[in-house]
Amino acid sequence: MIAVRISGQITEDKKLIVDIPDDLPAGPVELVIRPLEQPTAGVENPAREAARARLAAAGALSTAHHLKEPFVVPTEEELLEAGTLPSDARPSEDIIRELREDD
């Protein structure tokens, strides 16, 4: 049995284009298709990605942590306002002291 490596091209409409050498005998063959461009961006752990794919296929992978588009980045002023207590708010030390006294 002879093994022959043949390059090919898959078109947008999912057709495979190959040129078979003249010296290859007619008959049944086995095709193994391996893309030459391997996706590497963002794949840090292949085992984790395989597990995520299995969980997703089973409908058990949560995507609740994914940001929804469009995501608006808050301004510095909005961040400062979100982290500032109102002027009439009780100090957190008082609230903590009360909670400790209840125990």
C-alpha positions as CSV (number, residue, x, y, z in Angstrom):
1,M,0.0,0.0,0.0
2,I,1.3,3.4,-0.9
3,A,0.5,6.6,0.9
4,V,0.2,9.8,-1.1
5,R,0.0,13.2,0.4
6,I,-2.2,15.5,-1.7
7,S,-3.0,19.1,-1.2
8,G,-6.4,20.4,-1.8
9,Q,-8.8,23.3,-1.5
10,I,-12.2,23.5,0.1
11,T,-14.4,26.2,-1.6
12,E,-16.9,28.4,0.1
13,D,-19.7,26.1,-1.1
14,K,-18.0,23.2,0.6
15,K,-16.6,21.5,-2.4
16,L,-13.2,19.7,-2.2
17,I,-10.8,20.4,-5.1
18,V,-7.9,18.0,-5.5
19,D,-5.6,16.9,-8.2
20,I,-4.9,13.2,-8.1
21,P,-1.5,12.1,-9.4
22,D,-1.5,9.9,-12.6
23,D,0.4,7.1,-11.0
24,L,-2.2,6.5,-8.2
25,P,-4.2,3.4,-9.0
26,A,-8.0,3.4,-9.3
27,G,-9.9,2.0,-6.4
28,P,-11.3,2.8,-2.9
29,V,-9.3,5.3,-0.8
30,E,-9.5,6.8,2.7
31,L,-9.6,10.6,2.9
32,V,-8.3,12.4,6.0
33,I,-9.0,16.1,5.9
34,R,-6.8,18.3,8.2
35,P,-7.0,22.1,7.9
36,L,-3.6,23.7,7.5
37,E,-4.6,26.7,9.5
38,Q,-5.0,25.7,13.1
39,P,-7.1,28.0,15.4
40,T,-4.7,29.1,18.1
41,A,-6.1,32.5,19.3
42,G,-7.6,32.2,22.7
43,V,-7.0,28.5,23.2
44,E,-4.9,28.3,26.3
45,N,-5.9,24.8,27.5
46,P,-7.1,22.3,24.9
47,A,-8.5,19.9,27.6
48,R,-10.6,22.8,29.1
49,E,-11.9,23.8,25.6
50,A,-12.9,20.2,24.9
51,A,-14.8,20.0,28.3
52,R,-16.5,23.3,27.5
53,A,-17.5,22.0,24.1
54,R,-19.0,18.9,25.7
55,L,-20.9,20.9,28.3
56,A,-22.2,23.3,25.6
57,A,-23.4,20.3,23.5
58,A,-25.2,19.0,26.6
59,G,-26.8,22.4,27.3
60,A,-25.0,22.6,30.6
61,L,-22.5,25.4,29.9
62,S,-23.5,28.8,31.5
63,T,-22.9,31.9,29.4
64,A,-24.3,34.2,32.0
65,H,-20.9,35.8,32.6
66,H,-20.6,36.9,28.9
67,L,-21.0,40.6,28.3
68,K,-23.9,41.5,26.1
69,E,-23.4,43.9,23.2
70,P,-23.4,46.8,23.2
71,F,-21.3,47.2,26.4
72,V,-20.9,50.8,27.5
73,V,-17.8,51.6,29.6
74,P,-18.8,53.9,32.5
75,T,-17.0,57.3,32.7
76,E,-14.7,58.2,35.6
77,E,-17.4,60.4,37.0
78,E,-20.0,57.6,36.9
79,L,-17.5,55.2,38.6
80,L,-16.9,57.8,41.3
81,E,-20.6,58.4,41.8
82,A,-21.3,54.6,42.1
83,G,-18.7,54.2,44.8
84,T,-19.7,57.3,46.8
85,L,-22.2,57.0,49.7
86,P,-24.9,59.6,50.0
87,S,-24.2,62.5,52.4
88,D,-26.8,61.2,54.9
89,A,-25.5,57.6,54.9
90,R,-24.4,56.0,58.1
91,P,-20.7,55.2,58.4
92,S,-20.0,51.5,57.7
93,E,-18.2,51.2,61.0
94,D,-21.5,51.9,62.8
95,I,-23.3,49.3,60.8
96,I,-20.6,46.7,61.5
97,R,-20.5,47.5,65.2
98,E,-24.3,47.0,65.4
99,L,-24.1,43.7,63.6
100,R,-21.4,42.5,66.0
101,E,-23.5,43.5,69.0
102,D,-26.5,41.5,67.8
103,D,-24.5,38.3,68.0
